[in-house]
Every structure is written in C-alpha cells, then in structure tokens.
C-alpha cells in the first residue's frame, strides 16, 4: 500500500524539528510525518513548507506533489535517483517513431478504458438491480471488440478517438442517470462548472500525479505519449495510461458516494472542504484492494497502477507491444 499524506487545510506548515518532519495545523496541532510515508500531496496554495523539510523528504525518498485548484499537479518533486534505465527511454523513443506500433499501443489502452467503462456500468446494473443497464454495458463492450479487431491498416488517431467518443456518449449518459438529479450533471465536460465535473477533474488530477510518479520510476518519459498530442509541458503518456483507470479509480467512487459528500463551489472552484472530501474519497479508493488480473491476487489500486507502469515499460523495452494487455477490472 502506498502511504500518502494529504495537506488540504489552509495555514498548515511543514517544518523540521530535531531531524523529523512536523506538520503543524492552523489550530497549532502538531503531527510527526509517519515513517512509512511515500508521498506528501499539498492541495492548498496557503500551506508552507521549509526548504529544510523539502530536503529531508528528498533524502528519505518521499515524493512531494503540489496540486492547483483543479486538482492538477503543478509541481512534482522526486528524489534525484530514479530507478530504471536508459534502454527503456531509447525503446520508448523508437516506439514513438514507429507509427504502426504507436497506434497499436494507443488502441489497446483505449480498448481497456472502454471495457472498464462497460464493466462499471455492469457493476451498477448488479448493485442497483437495474438489469436494463446490462444491455448498455454490452453495447459499450462491443466497441472494445470493434476497436481490437480492426485491421491495423485502417487505424489512425481519429478512428480510435471516434470509437472512444461513441462509447463515452453511452457511458456518461448512464453516469448521469445514476447520480442525484440535484447535482445537475448532464454529461462529461472537462470545462464544465457543475459540481460533478469539477469533482471529476479534481479526482483525475490525483490520478495524474500518482501515475506520473510510477511511469518515471519505471524509467519511462511521461511526456512522450502515443495518442494524446505531444506538447511542451504536457505529460501525454500520463494522460494515455490513466485512461484505463479513470472509471474504476474515480468515476466509481464518486458515483457510489454522491449522496454522502457535499460539493460546494466558490468562484467557479470546489471549496476547500469539497476538495478535501473528494481527495479523501479517491485516496481511500486507490488504497482499496482490487483483483490484479495479471496475478489473480488482491492488491491496492495504487499497487496495481505501479505494476502496470513497470509492465508497460518491460513490454516496450522488449518490443512486445503487440502482445500488451492492460488492466481490466475484475469484480
């Protein structure tokens, strides 16, 4: 299990006393950073951390991530010694220059995303006893088959994104039907200002920071993706690889607890309490055990994400992208 400390309260200070990292809340309460911490995530612009504390975190191999108001990581500080190899990067760059292999990997990642969307719909068909959803799940899942069975010569980014969009239309219609109507969610819109779209953005931001860390640890360049456009400062491979996990890691958690969390908006953003509630929800889900289909054993979702990053790196390094099978949810 990955142990993360999440800082959301304004006025929090992170300092060092007698060699230990201390977290001091606005109310003066002090907490020693737990020794098993692997990542400190700061999700408020009104917290402070001393350079000495940053140095101690780096020496202990603890990552430091700063999130903006949307939940996107704006700073990720990793220890200077990163595991894994130059050869992984070389093979990744070769893959990027190979049009056919790049599209093959892109199609497999998007196929897994669509299949996980279908499985989430099937999950709610069962848990909420709405058998009609099974037909929609089957329809979404058939698009996975369509994408995987398509001849390589007919593949291009527009075709892949077109099938992804068809599945998304059906999927988000189901999500909207599962959420309380008072939340005003009518479909996925990354630019949307309703509470659910803002919460989804925030949850995905947490997912980005987690996956970027694991891709770097596996020796991959997180900025060189296979489907998302390449742009300076844009972690395209992070966006590619989190697609697979969005339905299970974020969407599922928000749908299940939509009745239990209060989402409030101030000036177009989720307020602090809302961000804190969403973060707690997503992190709890990331630390929950799921079946790893590669090992048939239970692991936390973050451990599965870590293993998937290493597995992807090994498949790229060994030139086996055509045999790559990514994570699909078993429930």
C-alpha positions in Angstrom: 0.0 0.0 0.0 1.3 3.5 -0.9 1.1 5.8 2.1 0.3 9.3 1.2 -0.2 12.4 3.5 -2.6 14.9 2.1 -2.5 18.5 3.1 -5.7 20.4 2.4 -6.1 22.8 5.3 -5.0 26.5 4.7 -2.5 27.7 7.2 -0.8 24.3 7.5 3.0 24.5 8.0 5.5 21.7 7.3 8.8 22.2 9.1 11.7 20.2 10.6 12.4 19.7 14.3 15.2 17.6 15.6 15.5 15.8 12.2 11.8 14.9 12.0 9.3 16.5 9.6 6.5 18.1 11.5 3.1 19.1 10.2 1.5 22.0 12.1 -2.1 22.7 11.5 -3.6 26.2 11.7 -5.0 25.3 15.1 -1.5 24.5 16.4 -1.9 20.8 16.4 1.4 19.0 15.5 1.8 15.7 13.8 5.1 13.9 13.0 5.2 12.7 9.4 4.6 8.9 9.7 7.8 6.9 8.9 6.1 4.9 6.2 5.1 7.9 4.2 5.9 7.6 0.5 4.2 10.8 -0.8 3.2 14.2 0.5 0.5 15.9 -1.5 -0.3 19.6 -0.9 -3.7 20.7 -2.2 -3.9 24.2 -0.9 -2.0 27.3 -2.0 -2.0 28.6 1.6 0.3 26.0 3.1 4.0 26.4 3.6 7.0 24.1 3.7 10.6 24.9 4.5 13.5 24.1 2.2 14.9 22.0 5.0 11.7 19.9 5.1 11.9 19.5 1.3 15.5 18.3 1.7 14.5 15.8 4.4 11.7 14.4 2.2 14.1 14.0 -0.7 16.7 12.3 1.4 14.0 9.9 2.7 12.9 9.2 -0.9 9.5 10.8 -0.3 7.8 12.5 -3.3 6.3 16.0 -2.9 3.3 17.0 -5.1 1.6 20.3 -5.3 -2.0 20.4 -6.7 -3.7 23.5 -8.1 -7.4 24.3 -7.5 -8.5 21.9 -10.3 -6.5 19.1 -8.7 -3.9 19.1 -11.4 -0.3 18.5 -10.2 1.7 21.7 -10.9 4.8 20.6 -9.2 6.2 17.1 -8.6 9.4 16.8 -6.8 11.0 13.4 -6.9 14.2 12.1 -5.3 17.2 12.7 -7.6 18.0 9.0 -8.0 15.4 7.4 -10.3 15.3 3.7 -10.9 15.4 2.2 -14.3 17.2 2.5 -17.5 18.3 4.5 -20.4 17.4 1.5 -22.6 13.7 1.9 -21.6 13.7 5.5 -22.8 15.5 4.6 -26.0 12.9 1.9 -26.8 10.1 4.3 -25.9 11.5 6.9 -28.4 11.8 4.1 -31.1 8.2 3.2 -30.4 7.1 6.8 -30.8 8.8 6.9 -34.2 7.1 3.7 -35.3 3.7 4.8 -36.5 2.2 1.3 -36.5 3.4 0.3 -33.0 2.4 3.6 -31.6 -1.2 3.2 -32.8 -1.2 -0.4 -31.6 -0.4 0.7 -28.1 -2.9 3.5 -28.3 -5.7 1.2 -29.4 -5.0 -1.3 -26.6 -5.1 1.4 -23.9 -8.3 2.9 -25.2 -9.9 -0.5 -25.6 -9.1 -1.2 -21.9 -10.7 2.1 -21.0 -13.9 1.4 -22.9 -14.0 -2.1 -21.4 -13.6 -0.8 -17.9 -16.4 1.7 -18.6 -18.6 -1.2 -19.7 -17.7 -3.2 -16.6 -18.6 -0.2 -14.3 -22.0 0.0 -16.0 -22.4 -3.7 -15.5 -21.4 -3.3 -11.8 -24.1 -0.8 -11.2 -26.6 -2.9 -13.1 -26.0 -5.6 -10.5 -25.5 -3.4 -7.4 -28.6 -1.2 -8.1 -30.6 -4.0 -9.6 -31.1 -2.3 -12.9 -30.9 -5.1 -15.4 -31.6 -2.7 -18.3 -28.1 -1.3 -17.8 -26.7 -4.7 -18.9 -27.7 -4.0 -22.4 -25.9 -0.7 -22.4 -22.8 -2.3 -20.9 -22.9 -4.9 -23.7 -23.2 -2.2 -26.3 -20.2 -0.3 -24.8 -18.2 -3.5 -24.5 -18.9 -4.4 -28.2 -16.9 -1.2 -29.1 -13.9 -2.7 -27.4 -14.2 -5.7 -29.7 -14.7 -3.4 -32.7 -11.5 -1.5 -31.9 -9.3 -4.5 -31.1 -10.4 -6.4 -34.2 -9.9 -3.6 -36.6 -7.2 -4.1 -39.3 -4.0 -2.2 -38.5 -4.1 -0.5 -41.9 -7.4 1.2 -41.0 -6.2 2.6 -37.7 -5.4 6.2 -37.2 -5.8 8.6 -34.2 -9.1 9.9 -35.5 -10.6 6.4 -35.8 -9.5 5.4 -32.3 -10.8 8.7 -30.8 -14.1 8.3 -32.7 -14.8 4.9 -31.2 -13.8 6.2 -27.8 -16.2 9.1 -28.2 -19.1 6.8 -29.2 -18.5 4.7 -26.1 -18.2 7.8 -23.9 -21.6 9.1 -25.0 -23.3 6.0 -23.9 -21.2 5.7 -20.7 -21.7 9.3 -19.5 -25.5 9.1 -20.1 -25.5 6.1 -17.7 -23.4 8.0 -15.2 -25.8 11.0 -15.3 -28.7 8.6 -14.7 -27.0 7.1 -11.6 -26.2 10.5 -10.0 -28.7 12.5 -7.9 -30.6 14.9 -10.2 -29.9 17.9 -7.9 -26.2 17.7 -8.8 -27.1 18.9 -12.3 -24.8 16.6 -14.1 -25.8 16.1 -17.7 -22.6 14.7 -19.2 -18.9 14.8 -19.0 -17.4 18.2 -19.9 -13.8 18.9 -18.7 -14.6 22.6 -18.9 -18.0 22.2 -17.1 -18.6 24.2 -13.9 -21.1 21.9 -12.3 -20.0 20.2 -9.0 -19.6 16.7 -10.6 -17.5 17.8 -13.5 -15.3 19.8 -11.1 -15.0 16.8 -8.8 -14.1 14.5 -11.7 -11.4 17.0 -12.8 -10.1 17.0 -9.2 -10.1 13.2 -8.9 -8.4 12.8 -12.2 -5.7 15.3 -11.1 -4.9 13.0 -8.2 -4.7 10.1 -10.6 -2.3 12.0 -12.8 0.2 12.7 -10.0 0.1 9.0 -9.0 0.6 7.6 -12.5 3.3 10.1 -13.4 5.3 9.1 -10.4 5.1 5.4 -11.4 5.9 6.0 -15.0 9.1 7.9 -14.0 10.0 5.2 -11.5 9.6 2.6 -14.3 12.1 4.6 -16.5 9.5 5.9 -19.0 9.3 9.5 -20.2 5.8 10.7 -19.0 5.8 13.5 -21.7 6.0 11.2 -24.7 2.6 9.7 -25.3 1.1 7.5 -28.0 -2.4 9.1 -28.6 -2.6 12.4 -26.7 -0.8 15.2 -28.7 2.8 16.0 -27.8 3.2 19.4 -26.4 5.8 21.0 -24.2 4.9 20.6 -20.5 2.0 18.2 -21.3 2.5 14.7 -19.8 1.0 12.9 -22.7 1.9 9.3 -21.6 0.3 10.0 -18.2 -2.9 11.0 -19.9 -2.7 7.9 -22.1 -2.2 5.5 -19.3 -4.7 6.9 -16.8 -7.5 6.4 -19.3 -7.6 2.8 -18.2 -8.0 3.6 -14.5 -10.5 6.6 -14.7 -13.7 4.5 -14.5 -12.6 2.4 -11.5 -10.5 4.8 -9.6 -12.5 8.0 -9.8 -15.9 7.6 -11.5 -16.9 4.6 -9.4 -16.0 6.3 -6.1 -17.9 9.5 -6.9 -21.0 7.7 -8.1 -21.2 5.5 -5.1 -20.7 8.4 -2.6 -22.6 11.1 -4.5 -25.3 11.1 -1.8 -22.8 11.3 1.1 -20.4 14.1 0.1 -21.3 17.8 0.0 -19.9 19.6 -3.0 -19.8 23.4 -2.8 -18.5 25.9 -5.4 -16.9 29.2 -4.7 -15.8 31.4 -7.7 -16.0 28.6 -10.1 -13.9 26.1 -8.0 -14.7 23.5 -5.4 -14.2 25.0 -2.0 -11.6 23.6 0.4 -14.0 21.2 2.2 -15.2 19.8 -1.1 -11.7 19.2 -2.4 -10.8 17.6 0.9 -13.9 15.3 0.7 -13.1 14.4 -2.9 -9.5 13.7 -2.2 -10.3 11.5 0.8 -12.8 9.6 -1.3 -10.4 9.0 -4.2 -7.4 8.2 -2.0 -9.5 5.7 0.0 -10.5 4.0 -3.2 -6.9 4.0 -4.5 -5.8 2.2 -1.3 -8.7 -0.3 -1.5 -7.9 -3.8 -2.6 -8.8 -4.9 -6.2 -8.0 -8.1 -8.0 -4.9 -7.7 -10.1 -5.9 -9.8 -13.2 -2.2 -10.3 -14.0 -1.6 -12.2 -10.7 -5.2 -13.1 -9.7 -4.3 -11.7 -6.3 -5.7 -8.7 -4.4 -3.6 -5.5 -4.3 -4.4 -1.9 -3.7 -5.3 0.0 -6.8 -2.1 2.1 -6.4 0.0 -1.0 -6.3 -1.7 -2.3 -9.5 -1.0 1.1 -11.1 2.6 0.8 -10.2 2.8 -2.8 -11.5 1.1 -1.7 -14.7 3.7 1.0 -15.3 6.6 -1.5 -14.8 4.8 -4.0 -17.1 4.3 -1.4 -19.8 8.0 -0.4 -19.5 9.1 -4.0 -19.9 6.8 -4.6 -22.9 8.2 -1.5 -24.6 11.8 -2.4 -23.7 11.3 -6.0 -25.0 9.5 -4.9 -28.2 6.3 -6.8 -27.3 3.7 -4.0 -27.6 1.6 -6.1 -30.0 1.1 -8.6 -27.1 0.4 -5.9 -24.5 -2.7 -6.4 -22.4 -3.5 -3.6 -19.9 -5.5 -3.6 -16.7 -9.2 -4.6 -16.9 -11.3 -4.6 -13.7 -12.5 -7.8 -12.2 -15.4 -7.6 -9.8 
